[in-house]
Amino acid sequence: MVTERGWEASAYIPGLGSGDLEVTLEGSRLRIIGKQSDSAHQFEHIIEVPTGFDEAKAQANYVRSELRVVVPKLHSSRIDFWK
C-alpha cells in the first residue's frame, strides 16, 4: 500500500521470533522467509515493490507477531523555477 511515508506492507505471522525471519529486498522483490527454530517447516513469500521507492532505505520491524516493512519514496531532484 502506498502511504505518505512510502510503500508499506504488513503481515501477521504468529509463533515466530525475530530471529526466525529473514527479510530481504533485492531490486524490486521483497522476500520474506520464515522458519520456526524447532520445526523443519519453512515458508517464503515474494512481493513486488513498485518503482519510485528507495529500496536502499527500506526498514522492517517485527513486533507482537506483526511484520511491517516500509520502503520510503524517492525524493525528486527536480528544480522548480520561480517567475
Backbone as JSON Lines, residues from 0, in Angstrom:
{"i":0,"aa":"M","n":[0.84,-1.15,0.0],"ca":[0.0,0.0,0.0],"c":[0.9,1.24,0.0]}
{"i":1,"aa":"V","n":[0.54,2.25,-0.76],"ca":[1.3,3.49,-0.82],"c":[0.71,4.46,0.2]}
{"i":2,"aa":"T","n":[1.58,5.02,1.05],"ca":[1.15,5.98,2.07],"c":[2.01,7.24,1.95]}
{"i":3,"aa":"E","n":[1.82,8.18,2.86],"ca":[2.65,9.38,2.9],"c":[4.13,9.04,3.07]}
{"i":4,"aa":"R","n":[4.41,8.0,3.85],"ca":[5.8,7.61,4.14],"c":[6.45,6.89,2.98]}
{"i":5,"aa":"G","n":[5.67,6.2,2.18],"ca":[6.23,5.41,1.09],"c":[5.36,4.2,0.82]}
{"i":6,"aa":"W","n":[5.99,3.11,0.41],"ca":[5.29,1.85,0.16],"c":[5.4,1.03,1.44]}
{"i":7,"aa":"E","n":[4.25,0.53,1.92],"ca":[4.24,-0.22,3.17],"c":[3.53,-1.56,2.97]}
{"i":8,"aa":"A","n":[4.05,-2.56,3.66],"ca":[3.43,-3.88,3.67],"c":[3.44,-4.38,5.1]}
{"i":9,"aa":"S","n":[2.41,-5.14,5.46],"ca":[2.39,-5.74,6.79],"c":[1.83,-7.15,6.68]}
{"i":10,"aa":"A","n":[2.26,-7.99,7.61],"ca":[1.8,-9.38,7.63],"c":[1.73,-9.85,9.08]}
{"i":11,"aa":"Y","n":[0.68,-10.57,9.4],"ca":[0.54,-11.18,10.72],"c":[1.17,-12.57,10.64]}
{"i":12,"aa":"I","n":[2.25,-12.77,11.4],"ca":[2.99,-14.03,11.35],"c":[3.19,-14.5,12.8]}
{"i":13,"aa":"P","n":[2.24,-15.22,13.36],"ca":[2.35,-15.63,14.77],"c":[3.32,-16.8,14.95]}
{"i":14,"aa":"G","n":[3.85,-16.89,16.16],"ca":[4.65,-18.05,16.53],"c":[6.11,-18.0,16.16]}
{"i":15,"aa":"L","n":[6.58,-16.86,15.66],"ca":[7.98,-16.75,15.28],"c":[8.67,-15.68,16.13]}
{"i":16,"aa":"G","n":[9.96,-15.84,16.33],"ca":[10.77,-14.8,16.92],"c":[11.41,-14.0,15.8]}
{"i":17,"aa":"S","n":[11.95,-12.84,16.12],"ca":[12.55,-12.03,15.05],"c":[13.73,-12.75,14.4]}
{"i":18,"aa":"G","n":[14.4,-13.63,15.13],"ca":[15.5,-14.41,14.55],"c":[15.04,-15.5,13.61]}
{"i":19,"aa":"D","n":[13.73,-15.78,13.59],"ca":[13.17,-16.81,12.72],"c":[12.77,-16.25,11.36]}
{"i":20,"aa":"L","n":[12.9,-14.93,11.18],"ca":[12.51,-14.28,9.93],"c":[13.73,-13.74,9.2]}
{"i":21,"aa":"E","n":[13.7,-13.86,7.9],"ca":[14.7,-13.23,7.04],"c":[13.95,-12.39,6.03]}
{"i":22,"aa":"V","n":[14.2,-11.09,6.04],"ca":[13.53,-10.16,5.13],"c":[14.6,-9.48,4.29]}
{"i":23,"aa":"T","n":[14.51,-9.63,2.97],"ca":[15.48,-9.0,2.07],"c":[14.74,-8.28,0.96]}
{"i":24,"aa":"L","n":[15.4,-7.28,0.42],"ca":[14.87,-6.55,-0.72],"c":[15.95,-6.55,-1.79]}
{"i":25,"aa":"E","n":[15.69,-7.28,-2.85],"ca":[16.64,-7.43,-3.96],"c":[16.01,-6.81,-5.19]}
{"i":26,"aa":"G","n":[16.5,-5.63,-5.56],"ca":[15.86,-4.91,-6.66],"c":[14.47,-4.51,-6.23]}
{"i":27,"aa":"S","n":[13.47,-4.95,-6.94],"ca":[12.08,-4.62,-6.58],"c":[11.36,-5.8,-5.92]}
{"i":28,"aa":"R","n":[12.1,-6.81,-5.5],"ca":[11.49,-8.01,-4.91],"c":[11.73,-8.07,-3.42]}
{"i":29,"aa":"L","n":[10.66,-7.97,-2.66],"ca":[10.71,-8.13,-1.21],"c":[10.5,-9.6,-0.91]}
{"i":30,"aa":"R","n":[11.48,-10.21,-0.26],"ca":[11.41,-11.64,0.04],"c":[11.34,-11.83,1.55]}
{"i":31,"aa":"I","n":[10.34,-12.58,2.0],"ca":[10.16,-12.89,3.42],"c":[10.27,-14.4,3.57]}
{"i":32,"aa":"I","n":[11.22,-14.84,4.39],"ca":[11.41,-16.26,4.67],"c":[11.27,-16.45,6.17]}
{"i":33,"aa":"G","n":[10.47,-17.41,6.56],"ca":[10.28,-17.69,7.98],"c":[10.42,-19.17,8.27]}
{"i":34,"aa":"K","n":[11.03,-19.48,9.43],"ca":[11.19,-20.87,9.84],"c":[11.25,-20.9,11.36]}
{"i":35,"aa":"Q","n":[10.38,-21.7,11.95],"ca":[10.43,-21.87,13.39],"c":[11.67,-22.68,13.75]}
{"i":36,"aa":"S","n":[12.36,-22.26,14.78],"ca":[13.62,-22.91,15.14],"c":[13.45,-24.37,15.53]}
{"i":37,"aa":"D","n":[12.27,-24.76,16.02],"ca":[12.04,-26.15,16.43],"c":[11.3,-26.96,15.38]}
{"i":38,"aa":"S","n":[11.25,-26.46,14.13],"ca":[10.49,-27.13,13.08],"c":[11.3,-27.14,11.78]}
{"i":39,"aa":"A","n":[11.03,-28.13,10.95],"ca":[11.68,-28.2,9.65],"c":[10.86,-27.45,8.59]}
{"i":40,"aa":"H","n":[9.67,-26.98,8.96],"ca":[8.81,-26.28,8.0],"c":[9.28,-24.84,7.82]}
{"i":41,"aa":"Q","n":[9.21,-24.4,6.58],"ca":[9.65,-23.07,6.22],"c":[8.66,-22.49,5.23]}
{"i":42,"aa":"F","n":[8.48,-21.16,5.24],"ca":[7.66,-20.52,4.23],"c":[8.47,-19.41,3.57]}
{"i":43,"aa":"E","n":[8.07,-19.08,2.36],"ca":[8.71,-17.99,1.63],"c":[7.63,-17.26,0.86]}
{"i":44,"aa":"H","n":[7.7,-15.94,0.9],"ca":[6.73,-15.12,0.17],"c":[7.49,-13.99,-0.5]}
{"i":45,"aa":"I","n":[7.17,-13.73,-1.76],"ca":[7.82,-12.66,-2.52],"c":[6.76,-11.67,-2.97]}
{"i":46,"aa":"I","n":[7.06,-10.38,-2.74],"ca":[6.16,-9.29,-3.1],"c":[6.92,-8.31,-3.98]}
{"i":47,"aa":"E","n":[6.31,-7.88,-5.07],"ca":[6.94,-6.9,-5.95],"c":[6.68,-5.49,-5.4]}
{"i":48,"aa":"V","n":[7.74,-4.73,-5.24],"ca":[7.65,-3.34,-4.8],"c":[7.58,-2.47,-6.05]}
{"i":49,"aa":"P","n":[6.61,-1.55,-6.12],"ca":[6.52,-0.72,-7.32],"c":[7.72,0.21,-7.48]}
{"i":50,"aa":"T","n":[7.9,0.76,-8.65],"ca":[9.01,1.69,-8.89],"c":[8.72,3.03,-8.21]}
{"i":51,"aa":"G","n":[9.77,3.8,-7.99],"ca":[9.62,5.11,-7.37],"c":[9.88,5.11,-5.88]}
{"i":52,"aa":"F","n":[10.45,4.03,-5.37],"ca":[10.72,3.91,-3.94],"c":[12.19,3.58,-3.72]}
{"i":53,"aa":"D","n":[12.72,4.01,-2.59],"ca":[14.15,3.9,-2.3],"c":[14.44,2.6,-1.55]}
{"i":54,"aa":"E","n":[14.75,1.55,-2.3],"ca":[15.0,0.23,-1.7],"c":[16.16,0.25,-0.71]}
{"i":55,"aa":"A","n":[17.14,1.11,-0.93],"ca":[18.31,1.16,-0.06],"c":[17.96,1.64,1.35]}
{"i":56,"aa":"K","n":[16.83,2.31,1.51],"ca":[16.43,2.84,2.81],"c":[15.25,2.08,3.42]}
{"i":57,"aa":"A","n":[14.99,0.89,2.93],"ca":[13.88,0.08,3.44],"c":[14.12,-0.31,4.9]}
{"i":58,"aa":"Q","n":[13.04,-0.4,5.66],"ca":[13.12,-0.8,7.06],"c":[12.05,-1.85,7.35]}
{"i":59,"aa":"A","n":[12.39,-2.79,8.24],"ca":[11.44,-3.82,8.65],"c":[11.41,-3.88,10.17]}
{"i":60,"aa":"N","n":[10.24,-4.21,10.71],"ca":[10.06,-4.32,12.15],"c":[9.1,-5.47,12.42]}
{"i":61,"aa":"Y","n":[9.42,-6.3,13.39],"ca":[8.57,-7.44,13.75],"c":[8.27,-7.34,15.25]}
{"i":62,"aa":"V","n":[7.03,-6.98,15.57],"ca":[6.6,-6.79,16.96],"c":[5.24,-7.42,17.14]}
{"i":63,"aa":"R","n":[5.09,-8.21,18.21],"ca":[3.81,-8.85,18.55],"c":[3.19,-9.57,17.35]}
{"i":64,"aa":"S","n":[4.0,-10.34,16.69],"ca":[3.58,-11.19,15.56],"c":[3.23,-10.43,14.29]}
{"i":65,"aa":"E","n":[3.51,-9.12,14.24],"ca":[3.23,-8.35,13.04],"c":[4.53,-7.86,12.41]}
{"i":66,"aa":"L","n":[4.73,-8.23,11.16],"ca":[5.87,-7.75,10.38],"c":[5.41,-6.54,9.58]}
{"i":67,"aa":"R","n":[6.15,-5.44,9.7],"ca":[5.86,-4.23,8.93],"c":[7.12,-3.85,8.17]}
{"i":68,"aa":"V","n":[6.95,-3.58,6.88],"ca":[8.05,-3.16,6.02],"c":[7.67,-1.82,5.39]}
{"i":69,"aa":"V","n":[8.61,-0.86,5.46],"ca":[8.4,0.45,4.86],"c":[9.54,0.74,3.9]}
{"i":70,"aa":"V","n":[9.2,1.08,2.67],"ca":[10.18,1.49,1.67],"c":[9.84,2.94,1.32]}
{"i":71,"aa":"P","n":[10.7,3.9,1.74],"ca":[10.35,5.31,1.54],"c":[10.33,5.71,0.07]}
{"i":72,"aa":"K","n":[9.6,6.8,-0.19],"ca":[9.54,7.35,-1.54],"c":[10.9,7.93,-1.93]}
{"i":73,"aa":"L","n":[11.21,7.85,-3.2],"ca":[12.4,8.52,-3.72],"c":[12.12,10.02,-3.72]}
{"i":74,"aa":"H","n":[13.11,10.81,-3.35],"ca":[12.94,12.25,-3.38],"c":[13.26,12.76,-4.78]}
{"i":75,"aa":"S","n":[12.45,13.65,-5.24],"ca":[12.65,14.23,-6.57],"c":[13.85,15.16,-6.55]}
{"i":76,"aa":"S","n":[14.62,15.13,-7.62],"ca":[15.74,16.06,-7.75],"c":[15.37,17.21,-8.68]}
{"i":77,"aa":"R","n":[14.08,17.33,-8.95],"ca":[13.59,18.39,-9.84],"c":[13.8,19.76,-9.21]}
{"i":78,"aa":"I","n":[14.18,20.73,-10.01],"ca":[14.37,22.09,-9.53],"c":[13.21,22.93,-10.05]}
{"i":79,"aa":"D","n":[12.51,23.58,-9.13],"ca":[11.41,24.48,-9.51],"c":[11.95,25.88,-9.73]}
{"i":80,"aa":"F","n":[11.53,26.52,-10.81],"ca":[11.94,27.89,-11.11],"c":[10.81,28.84,-10.72]}
{"i":81,"aa":"W","n":[11.18,29.99,-10.19],"ca":[10.17,30.97,-9.85],"c":[10.07,31.98,-10.98]}
{"i":82,"aa":"K","n":[8.96,32.68,-11.01],"ca":[8.72,33.67,-12.08],"c":[8.83,35.07,-11.56]}
